[in-house]
Amino acid sequence: MARKPLTKEQISARTAKAKATREAKKKAALELMGETSVRRTTKIRKKRKITAEQKKAAVERLAKARENRGPSQNKMIDEHVRNLPDDNPLSLKNVREWIKENKQLLSSIRSSKDSKDSGERLFYQRVETYVFNLESYLRNGVYLDYFYGSQMQNKIQHRVTAMAYNKDGTPKRTVGYWYPDIGVYTEEMANQ
């Protein structure tokens, strides 16, 4: 046989009765232990009273300590990345800005992560991977992505530092790579 559902008044009456029972049991337990009230578990900190001279001296000590500390060392950043000048495209300053912009973009397109449209899912994954690669670059100094920039608008240019040669002595070349003797090897150069 099914029970009748309780009304709102019956529910609130039962809740009040349960609360009163809990309070009575807590009070009885305290009386049994010889206590009359609940002890505080957290310590109350009194506000320190300092004079104007003490405050001024503290400010001066803090300023001196900051001055002696020197500039930030960024020990968690790879040394190669730390030493790049700010005008370099892959400098620490630029990469941090790109990470910030793309993390904001990620948070705004988070709903695309589970979208039914494969294009939206792919875009979300692409941005997420780009942010991961930028953070990895800051940690270990190896740039893993083929694109760079705030919106991945620039393509990484490969640079040849050691030439390879065929058996007949002609240099081996790949289209799109930068070589120290000719610059960027283009399709027209390959056809000649």
ROGU-24974 format. One record per residue: y, z, x of N, C-alpha, C, O in turn. Coordinates in steps of 0.2 Angstrom, whole numbers, plus 5000, padded with zeros to 4 digits. Last residue first. Layout:
% residues N
YZXYZXYZXYZX
...
//
This chain:
% residues 192
512646925321512846885327512346875332512446845337
512147025313512046955311512246905317511946855317
512747145318511947135318511747065317511347035319
514047125315513847125322513047115322512847085327
513947135301514247075304514047075311513847015314
513647265299513147215297513347155300512847115302
514147365313514247345307513647285305513347265310
514347515322513947455322513847425315513547465311
515847585328515347585322515047515322515347465322
515947565346516147605339515647595334515047605336
515447515357515747475353516047505346516347465342
515047625366515347565369515647515364516047485366
514547735358515147745362515447685365516047685367
514347705341514047695348514647705352515247685350
513847755325514447755329514147755337513747795338
512947665312512947715317513547705322513747645323
512847555304513147615301513247675306513547725305
511347485310511947475306512147545303511847585301
510747525326510647535319511347525315511847555318
510047455341510647485337510447485330509947445328
509547455358509347465351509947495347510247535349
510147345371510247415368509947405360510047355357
509147255381509647255376509647325373509047355372
507947255390508647285392509147285387509747315389
506747215385507147165389507847195391508247155394
506347325378506047315385506447265389506347265395
507847415372507247375371506947355378507247375383
508547585373508547505375507847475374507347515374
509647705367508947675368508947605369509447565367
510947815372510747745370509947745372509647765376
511547965366511047935371510747865369510447865364
512347975355512548005361512147985367512347985373
512847905340512347905346512647935352513147905355
513247975325513447965331512947965337512548015337
513447945308513047965313513347935320513647885320
514548025297514447965301514047985307514148035310
514448065280514348085287514248025291513847985289
515648025268514948015270514948035278515448015281
516648105255516548075262515848075264515448125263
516548175243516848115243516748075250516848015250
516148305238515648265242515848195242515448145241
517348365235516948335230516448295232516148245229
517748415247517748465241517348435236517048475232
516648365260517248365256517248405250516648435249
515248265264515648315265516248305261516448255259
513448205265514148205262514548265264514248315265
512248235269512448175271513248165269513548115270
511848405275512048355270512248295273512548285278
511748495286511148465283511248405278510848375276
512348545301512548515294511948475291511748425295
512048695309511748625308511948605301511748635296
512548825310512848775313512548705313512848655316
512048935303511648915309511948855312511748835317
512948975293512549025296512248995303512249035308
513648865289514048925292513548965295513848995300
512548795284512948765290513348825293513448825299
512248865273511748865278512148835285511948865290
513348835265513148905267512748905273512848945277
513048695263513648725266513648795269513848805274
511848705256511848665263512548695267512448705273
512248765244511648795249511748765256511748805260
513148665239513348735241512848775246513048805250
512148565237512748555242513048625244513148635250
511348615228511048605234511648595239511548615245
512248625217511948685219511648675226511748715230
512548485215513048535217512748595220513048625225
511248435211511648415217512148455220512248465226
511048505200510548525206510948495212510848525217
511948455191511948525193511548535199511848575203
511548315191512248335194512248405196512548425201
510348335185510348305192511048325195511048345201
510748375172510248415177510348395184510348435188
511448265168511748325169511348375173511648405178
510348165168510948155173511348225174511548235179
509548205159509248215166509848205170509848235176
509848305145510048245149509848255156510148305159
509548435141508948385140509148315143508748275145
509948565153510048515148509548465147509048455151
509948675161509348665157509448615152509148615146
511148655168510548675172509948655168509448635170
512248655160511948585162511248595165510848555166
512748775160512348755154512048695155511548675152
513548775171512948815171512448795165511848795166
514748725175514248685172513548715172513048675172
515548835179515748795173515248745171515248735165
514848875191514848915185515148885179514948905173
515048755199514348775197514348825191513948815186
516448765201516148705197515448725194515248705189
516448875209516748875202516548815198516448825192
515748825220515448875216515748885209515448905204
516648725224515948705221515648765217515248745213
517648805229517748755224517148735220517148735214
517048875239517348915233517448865228517348885222
516548775248516048825245516448855238516048855233
517848725252517348685248516848725244516648715239
518348835259518648805253518248765248518248775242
517448845269517448895265517848875258517648895253
517648715276517048725272517048785267516748785262
518948735281518848685276518148705272518148695266
518748845290519248855284519148805279519148815273
517848795299517648855295518148855289517848875283
517848615299518048675301517848735296517748725290
517548485297516948525296517148595299516748635300
518648405301518448405294517948465292517948485287
519848495311519248465311518948465303519048515300
520948585311521048515308520448475308520448415306
520548705316520648695308520748625306520648615300
519248685328519948695326520048675319519648645316
517748785330518048715328518848725326518948775323
517248905333517648875338517948815336518348785340
516348925322516948975323517448945327518048955326
515348835324515748825318516448865319516948845317
514748885336514948825336515448805330516048775331
514349015331514849015336515148945336515748935337
514049045314513849015320514449005325514948985322
514549205307514649125307514449105314514549135319
514449335308513949305304513949225304513549195302
515549365315514949365319514349335315513949315318
517049365314516549325310515949315314515649255315
518049445320517649405324517149355321516849315324
519749455316519049455314518649415318518849365320
520849525328520749475323519949485322519549505325
521149705331521149635333520949595327520749615321
521149845331520549815329520549735331520049715333
522449885334522049885339521349855338520949825342
523049865321523249825327522749825332522649775335
522349965314522249895312522449845318522149795319
522850075320522150065321521949985319521549955322
524150065317524050065324523250045325523050005329
524050085303524350025306524150015313524049955315
523550215303523150165300523450095303523050055304
524650295308523950295312523550235309523150195313
525650265298525750245305525050235309524950195313
525050335287525150265287525250235294525050175295
525050465292524350425291524450355290524050315293
526350485293525950485299525350455298525050415303
526750485280527050435284526650435291526550375293
525950595275525850525272526150475277525750425278
526650695282525850685283525750615281525350575284
527850685276527750675283527050665285526950615289
527650715263527850655264527750635272527650585274
526050805261526750805262526950735263526550695265
524650805250524950795257525750785256525950765251
523350865242524050875242524350865249524150905253
521950785234522250815240523050815240523350765238
521250835220521650795223522050825229522250885228
519550885220520250905219520650855222520550835228
518150825212518550825218519250845216519550815212
516750905205517450885204517850885210517950935213
515150845207515650885210516350855208516450795208
513850825194514350795199514950845201515150885197
513250915186512850885191513350855196513150845202
513651055178513850995180513450975186513351015190
512551145166512951135173513151065174512751015172
512751195150512451145154512851145161513451135160
512751365145513051295145512651255150512351285155
512051485147512351475141512651405140512851385134
510451535154511051495154511351485147511051495142
509251585153509751625155510451595156510951625158
508151505150508351505157508851555158509051565164
508351525136507651545139507751555147507551595150
509451455134509451525133508851565136508951615139
509051325136509551355141509551435140509651465145
508151305126507951305133508451335137508151375142
509051315115508451365116508251365123508051425125
509751205117510151265117509551325118509751375122
508851105115509151105122509451175122509451205128
508451125102507951135107508251145114508051185118
509651095096509451155095508851175100508851225103
509850955099510351005101510051075101510151115106
508750905092508750895100509250945102509150985107
509050935079508450955082508450955089508351005093
510250855078510250925077509650955080509751015083
509650725079510150745084510150825084510250855089
508850725067508550715074508950745079508750775084
509850725057509350785058508950785065508850835068
510450605060510850665060510350725061510450775065
509350515056509650515063510050585065509950605070
509150545043508650555048508950565055508750605059
510450505038510250575037509650595042509750645045
510350365041510850405044510750485043510850515048
509250325032509250315040509750365043509550395048
509750355020509150395022509150385030508950435033
510850265019510950345019510450385021510450425025
510250145019510650165025510850235025510850265030
508550165014509150145013509650165019509350205023
506950095019507450155019508050125018508250075020
505750005010506150015015506750065014506850085008
504150075004504850055002505250055009505250105012
502550025011503150075010503750045008503849985009
501149955003501749955007502250005006502350025000
499450005004500050005000500650005004500750045009
//
